[in-house]
Amino acid sequence: MTGKRTALLLIAILAAATFATAFRRQAAEGALTLRVEADATSAADAMEKSVEAFTRQTGIQVVIEKFGYKASSAKAAEDLASKEGQYDIVIQNNDALGKFASQNLILSLDELEKASGKKADFEDDLFPNAWHGLSWYKGVRYGYPLAANTMFVLYRKDMLENPAEKQAFHARYGHDLVPPQDWNQYRDLAEFFNRPDQKFYGTLLQGKRFPGIWFEWLNFAFSFGGGVMQKEHSWEYGPVIINSPDTILGTEYYNALKQFSPPGVTNFTWDDAVGQMRDGHIFMCLLWSDALFHVVDPKNSTVVGKIGYVPLPAGKAGRVAQIAGSTYIVSRNSKHPSEAFQFELWMLGRDNQIQQELAGGASARKSVYQDPKVLELPYALADSQSLAVARNMIDTSPETPQISEIIEAAVSDVIAGKKSAPQALDWAAVELNKVLGDKAPLKYPISNGN
């Protein structure tokens, strides 16, 4: 009888275990699942690493799908316009926000707070310009940033600190070999360290007709006192100033740097800038903060410990910094908007933001850059200094796709030598006016017959 009871007990235990396994599987299959679409960046990768902890804490499953920059934008636009709505959250760049908001495809934070009864406790800790530039449209909050990216200069500090290089540089230019504080110094450094016979170059331009050239060129246009339109906020319209004397001067300076760039400049994008810097082929360049994780990755980089970081040089308009990046946006078609908002708030928690920053993220929270572990990142100080003064140079109106295409075409024509800066920017001014009409009148005369 004892043996029989033991056998029955074992059967009961096995049956219970089987039932428990089946129950867990059923629970998992029936668990609430959030679907997220994102641009494939290091910040998105870092966020994805936090998903497992979120699921353990909340029981909510999360599926993330990532695509390249243009594919991601197209995927998000298609899904938000669909009544079915495959995704609860789309993580999109600020240049897409105006289009989605103006078409009433996304939920505002006011709506999400009302529906969920939840509210963020970290808004005062966000870099204000970054948050407003990335996540607001016409004064309305639509989300919180996944990635608050800015651009600054990376340079080879090992070469900058070399005594022989210091002596030779001073003898040639009459000033000390230091990180560039203005654009004149930047040009001197690019020229001095340009050594094509050694397959080493002074700088690199992202000259391909691609969004990278738009973003990079904006730094020069604004720094030299110009821009695209005269206005205060990114979603506004105003007189076209893309062909102003200041913008032309900034564009001519930008184009002049190509002589110190590796061959093939008209085919380079941000990925090429990362690769060339990481592989030790250039002295300095402008890079986005979310790309730096790849430059300092000891598994792939040849320049670990050799790179210095400094905010962008000053121009006529002083020292400027560009803000760009992506925001958590909850679809109006989401079947789980409250849970989607819960996910967004959880990801913006300070501890989670610190972990994501250490894994390649680009936090918009000021206190993250005061954490001792984050401060060990070689670029953390320059990143926070840039974010403190960063502004949105990107237009975030519904017409942004057309605006960017016009600028990409104009500036790439200059870099390719097809047009002079005045010719290309006059053309761009006319095209912008065609797209925007009375909202963007021409401020400067067209001098080349367009």
PyMOL commands that set and color helices and strands:
alter all, ss='L'
color gray80, all
select helices_A, chain A and resi 2-30+42-48+51-58+69-81+94-102+109-116+123-125+128-135+157-160+163-173+183-192+196-198+211-223+245-260+265-267+270-278+289-295+337-347+350-358+366-370+372-375+380-389+400-415+421-439
alter helices_A, ss='H'
color red, helices_A
select strands_A, chain A and resi 33-39+61-67+89-93+136-137+140-141+145-156+284-288+307-310+323-330
alter strands_A, ss='S'
color yellow, strands_A
deselect
rebuild
show_as cartoon
